[in-house]
Amino acid sequence: MQEIDHLIQARWIIPVEPENTLLEHHAIAIQEGRILEILPQESAKTKYSATINDQLDEHVLIPGLINTHTHSPMSLFRGLADDLHLMEWLNQHIWPAEQKWVNEEFVHDGSQLAIAEMLRAGVTHFNDMYFFPEITARVASSCGMRATVGLIVIEFPSAWAGNADEYLNKGLALHDEVQHDPLIRTAFAPHAPYTVSDETFNRIRTYADELQDPIPIHIHLHETKDEIEQSIKEYGIRPIERLDKLGLLSPSLLAVHMTQLTEDEISLVAENGVQVLHCPESNLKLASGFCPVDKLTQKGINVSLGTDGAASNNDLDILGEMRTAAMLAKAVAEDAAAIPAEQALRMATLNGARALAIDDETGSLKPGKAADITAIKLNGLESQPLYHPVSQLVYATGRNQVTDVWINGKHVLNQRRLTTMDEQDILEKTRRWRDRIMSSDS
């Protein structure tokens, strides 16, 4: 028998690749943090002798979920300002709160809270955009979480940088710093067309082209009608046309929200291979509009899922986003067959990996890939009767049913217990931040 590190046996395995595959009574063999083989349990018992054996007879194993858009430190603003229009929410509450509170300690503690929440919800990789990204990167790496950290760029000063030059210089320095961390990647993160100038966009495109290892460009785009109207007033064209003229539309562009799209713009996105990061619950809560997901996917556009920040969602629950995305797409398309369960699961896993250019490493359960695995228990009455595990997973499963998570084969969530983070310490820090912020918010 071959000696290996770990064998996980489960009632069901949904590998995502190949499509529409459901494996029953199979096992995943893991060696040195990577998937060695997926095979029937009886075969695994005779072929492998594992140091660690996990028998999960009531679980489904899926690839680790990928949250392709969030602002993790903003978890400390969760519930601070709800039921407001976007610009009122930003101008009167969020931006003033950021000016007052955001510093290295805030970003450290907010990132810890967000990462803990995401791990307990089965997320193994998140794509972030916020100030002090070096702090978020260090927190993620220290607890074994994968992250793409945004090298944020915005024209106005913040606690992290004073102008576009400083944002870019600090971002490039961070990119160099984390290059050899196997868990951390980077992306340029110009905030939005209405907060970044043409000159700065041109510099970002130049840097992106010149880097030895190209990285994505992550941006809020066509989020609201106000954004469109503002662009027409200032530039005479819609934001996506402006980015096209600047040479930014490409498979490396990660366009978040995309709720305001014409048929011609959808074709333009498809022709240029732009990645769309869909945040259905945030868009609904802020009444931003509806991303035409079914039309996008019919054009061959890769659509992945994000939560946005907890200040506008108010959770970091990709399982919940799957359900919302599938059901909302049906309503928008007026077609009950739009975005079936299998496709929603791909949006939360492999599509996210493809958007972030990490699909050679994660996003599906496939020999050779990293052992990024989420185990979900389906034996409760809320999941019964169970006819079709994929549909049950998307339409009738909550994040509280996630029991175990492995990243690179490391057991980071064990029977709902975080193994690399101190939950009580995180809760205590969060309570202190709540008391401080609450005393100043009007």
N, C-alpha and C positions, 0 to 999 in steps of 0.2 A: 504494500500500500504506500501511496505517496504521502509524505508528511507535509502539511500546509498549516498556515496560521489560523484559519477561521473557516467554518462552514455554517451557513445560515440556511435552515430548512423551513419552508413556509407552505401554507395551504395554497396560496396563489402567488405568482410573480407576473407583473406586467412590465416587460422590459422596454416598452415604447418602440424600440427597434428590434425586429421588423414591426411594421404597423399592424394593428389589430391582432396582436398576439397575446394570448392568455395561457400561462403555463400553470398546471395544477400539480401539486405534490412534487415540486422541484426544489433544488438547492443551489445556492451560490457559493462557489469555492473562491476564497480570497487568499492571496499570497502577497506579502509586502505592500499592502494597501491597494492592490489592484484586483480586478475580477479575473480569475483564472479560467473559470468555466461555469456555465449554468447547465445543469443536468438533472435527470430524474433522481429523486431521493434514494431510491433503492440502488441505483448505480453509484451515487455519491458515497454511500455507506461502504461499498466494497472497494472503491477506488482511492478514497482519501482517508487519512488519519489526521484529524485537526486538533490543534492545541485548544481551540475554543469551539464549542458546538452550541448553536442556538436553535432550539426547536420552537417554531412559531406556528402552531397548528391552527390558529384562529386569525391569522394575519394575512394581509396582502403586502408584498414588497414592491415598491415603485422606485424609480430614480429619485434622488434628492430634488426637491422643488427648487425652482430658481425665481427669485424676485428681481425682475429686470429694471425696476425703477422705484427708488425710495430715497428718503432723506432721514437716515437713521437717528441722528441726534435729536431730531424734532419730536421724537417719542415723548420727550419731557414736556412738550406743549399739547399732548393728547387731551382733547376736551376743553382746551383753553377758550376757544372762540368757535362756537358751532352755529349753524343755521344762518349764515351770513353770505351775502354776495362776495364773489372772489376778491374783487379789489377792495371792498370794505374790510374783508377778513385779513388781507395782506397789509393794507395801508394803516388801519387803525388798531390792529392787534398783533399780527405775526411779526411784521418788520420792526415795530417799536420794541416788542419783546426780545427779538434777536439783538437789536442794538444795545439793550440793557443787560442781557444775560449771557450771550454767546461768548465763550472763552474756552480754553483748553479743558478745564474741568467739566464744563457743561457738555462738550462734545464727547469726552471720555465716558461720562456717566450715562448720557443719552444713548451712545453707541452700545454700551453694555446692556442697557434695558432692551433696545431694539434687537440685538443679536440673540439675547436670551429668549425673547418672544418668538423670533423666527425659528430658532432651533426647536423649540417646543411645538412649532407648527409644521415641522418637517422640511424647512428650508435649509439648503446646504450652500447656496451661493446667492449673494445680493449685489446689485449694481447701485452704487450710492452717489449722491450729489449733495455736498455740503461743505461748509467752512471747516478748516483744520482737518483736511482729509488724512493727513499723516497720523492723527490720533485715532481715527476710525480704523485705519489700516493696522495699526499696532494692536488695537483691541481685538480685531477680528483674528489676526494671526495668532495672538496669544491664547485664544480659546479654540483654535482649530477650525475656524469658520472661513470659507472661501468668500472673497469679496473683490469686486471691481470698484476701485475708489475713483471718484470723479475729480479731475484737476479743475476745480471750479474757476470760472472766469466771469466777471461782472464788471460793469464800468464804474460802479460807485464803491466807496471804501467800506470796509467791514473791519471787525476785530482781527481778521487774518491777513488782510492786504489792503493797501491804500489806493491802488490803481491797477489798470490792466497789465502793465509791465510787471508789477510785483506778483499778481496772481499767476501769470505765465511762468515767471522765473521760479517761484516756489513750487508750482506744479511740476515743472520739468525736473527740478531737484528731487522731488518725491518719486517721480517716475524712475530716476536713476537709483534711488535708495532701495526700492522694493523689487527691482528687476530679478533678483535671485530668490525671492520668497515664493515657494511653490503654491501658496494659497492666495497671493495678492496680485491683482492686475490693476491697470490704470486705464482711464479714458479721459480725453479732453471733455470738459463739461461747461461749455458756454451756457449760461442760465436760460436765455430765451432771446428771440430776435429783438424784443423791445428793451432788453437790458444790455445788449452787446452791439458795438458799432461795426460798420463794414471793415474798417481798418483792423480791428481785433479779430474779426472772422478770417480775414486774409492771412493774418499771422498764424492763427490756429491751423488753417489749411496747410500753410507752408511747413510748420513744425510737424504736422501729422504725416506729410509726404516725406520729410527728411529723416524721421526716426528710423533707426535700423529695423526695429520691430514695430510696424504700424499699429496704432491703437485707435479704438473707435472715437467718435465724436457724439456725445450724449447731450441732447437738448430738448427742452419743452418746445413744442411746435404745434401751431394751429389748435391751441387749447380752448380758446373762447372766441366769440364774435367780436368782443372788444379788441382782442389782439389783432384780428384781421383789419378792423376799421382803423385802428391806430397806425398800422403799417401802410395802409392806403393813403392815409392823411400825411404821413411823414415821408414815405418813399415813393408813393404813387403806384405801388404794386403790393400784392399779397405776400406774406412772409415766405412761403415756399418758393415763389418765383424769385424772390430776392436771394434766397440761399442757392437756388439753381444758377443765377447769374454770377454768384460768388464761387461757383465750382464746388459746392459742399454736398450736393446730392450724390450719394454713392452707397455701396453696401456697408461702408463704415459708419454711416450716419444712423444713429439711434434716435428716432423721432418719437417723443413721448406725447401721448394723448390723441392728437390727430382727429379731433371731433368735428372740424370744420373743413370738409374736403369736397371739391367739385369732382365731376366725372373726369375732367381733363387732368386734375391734380392726382387723382388715383392712378391714372395711366402714367403720369410723370414719375410717381413714386415707384411703380412697377418697372418702368424702363430703366431706372437708375439703381434698382435693387435695394432701396432704402428699407431699413428695419423699422417696424412699428411696435412700440412698447405701449400696450393697452392697459389702462388703469380704470376699469369700469366703475368701481365703487366710489372712488374719489370724484370722477366725472359726474356721477349721479348726485353725490352729496353737495357738490358745488354748482350743480346745474350748468355744467360747462357745455354739455351737448353729448351726442352719441357718435362714437367711432363706428364707421360702417364696416365692421369686421368681416362679414360675409362677402361683401364686394371686394375687399382687399384680398382675402384668401383665394377667391375665384380668379384673381389676377396673378396669383402666384406669389403674393407678397408675404414675407415671413412676419407673423404676428405673435408676440410673446406677451406675458402678463407681468404687471407690476402692481404694487399696492398704493404707490405714492407714499407720502409721509403719514405718520399716525396723527398728525395735527389736522389732516383733511380726509381721513378715511373712516373710522379712527383706529384701525388695527392693521397688522402686518400679516394677514392670513391669506396665503395664496390658495389654499383649498377653498376658502370662501370666494375668492376672485374667480376661480374656475367655474363655480356654480353660477355666479352672477354673469360672467362673460358669456357662458353658453345660453342662458335664458334671455339675456338682453339682446344678444345677436339674433335670436329667433323673433323677438318682438320688432326689432328695427327692420329686419329683412321681411317680416310678415311671412315667415316660412319656418314651420316647426322642425324641419330637417336641417336648418342651418346650424353649423358648429355642433356636431354631435359630440357625445361624451369623450370618445377617443381623441378627437381633435382638441377639445378643451384641455385634456391631460397633456397632449404634446405642447400646447401653448405654454403650459406651466413647467415644462421640463426641457425637452429637446429643442423646441423653438427658441427658448431663452438662451440655451447654450449656443445655438447657431448665431443668434443676434450678437452675443458677446464674443464670438469666435473662439469658443472653448469646447465645441462639440466633439473634438478629438479626445477630450479629457473626461467629459461628464455629460449629463443630459439624458442618458439612456443606460440600461444595464446590458453591457456588452463585453465579452472577453477583451482584455487589454485596457479597458477604461478604468478610471479610478473607482474605488468602491465607495461611491456616494449613494447611500441607500436610505430610504425612509420606510419604516414598518408601521402599518396602520391596522388596528384591531377591529374586526368586523363581526364580532360575535354578540354584540349587545342588541337589545330589542329595537333600538333605533335603526339598526341595519338589517332587520329581519322582516319578511323572508328575503333571502338573497338569491336572485335569479341570474343577474348579470353584474359581476364585480366591478367592471369599469363604470357602468352607469351608476351603481350604488356609491362608488367612490366620489363621483362628480356631483350627484344630485342629493345624496343623503348621508354625507359623512362630514363630521366636524373635526377641527384641529385637536380637540381634546381626545380624539381616538388615536392620535399619533403617539406611539409608545417608545419607539427607538429610532435613533438616527446615527448613521455612520458617515464620516467624511474621511476619505483616504483610508478607509478601513478602521479608523479610530472611533470608538463608541462614545460619541459626544452627548447623546441622550439615552439613558438606560432606564427603561420602565418609568418614563416621565421625569426622571431626575437628571438635571444637568451635571455632567461629570467634569467639566472644565471651567465652570463659573460658580460663584457663590451667590445663590439666589437670595438669601436673607440680606446679604450686604447690598445687593442691587436694590432690593425693596427699600431698605433703610435710606440709601442715597436718594432714591426717587421721592420718598416722602419729604425729605429735607428740601429738595428742589420745589416740590409742590407748594410747601409752606412759603418759601421765598417768593416764588412767581405769583402766587395767588394774592399776596399782600400788595402787589404793585399793579396788577391788571385791572383796568377800569372797564 
